[in-house]
Amino acid sequence: MLALSRKTGERILIGGDVVLTVLAVRGKQVCLGIEAPKTINILREELRAVERPVKRNAFIGAREPMTRRLHQ
């Protein structure tokens, strides 16, 4: 595992087509923005263990802009 320190607004590049951006840090909670091709599903780890089919809205891959969620 690679552990990195990042400040708000800084990015991490993964491969040639995935970008993680630190959007906000509030205490122990970090808000990340993920830019990836629509062909890559992005799923929270706790939902991966669920054996029943996962609803589409559980995927960040639903492509709702993270900045819109952050300001709600």
N, C-alpha and C positions, 0 to 999 in steps of 0.2 A: 504494500500500500504506500502510495506517495501522499504525504501530508504537506499541505501548503498553507501559508498565511496570506490572506488577501484583505484589502480594505474595500469599503463601499465604492462601487464603480469600477473596480478592477475585474479583469477577466482571466479565465483559464481556457485554453484551446485544447481540444481533444481531437486528434486526427486532423483531417482537413475540413470537417464540416459540422463539428459540434463546439458550441461556445457556452461556457457557464459564466454568468455575470453576477457578482454580489450586488444585490439591489439595496439591501438594508440589513443592519445588525441592531437588534433590540434585546439587550440583556443576553440571555443564552440562546435566543432564536435568531437564525440567519435566514433571510429571504433570498433565494436564488432565482435568476432568470435563466432559462435554457433555450438556446436556439439550436435546432437540429432539423434535418430533413423529415418530412412527414412519414417517410418509410421507417423511421426509428420510433418505436413505442417507448414512452417514458412513464414508468410506473413507480409509485411509492413502494418501498420495500415491504411495509406491513400488509399491503394488498396482494403481494405476490404469494403469500402463504395461504390465502383464501382459496379453497378448493372449488367454490362455485364460480360460474362465469362472472367476469368483472364487467361492470357497466362501463360504457364508453366515457361517461363524464368523470370517471375515476382517473383517467389518463390525463396527464398534463399535455400529452400529445394531442388533445382536443384543440390545441392551438389558440386558446383564449390568451390574449396578451397579458403577461404577468404584471405589467405596470397597471393595467386596469384592475386586477385583483388586489394589488397592493394598496390602492387608494379607495377601496370600498369600505 
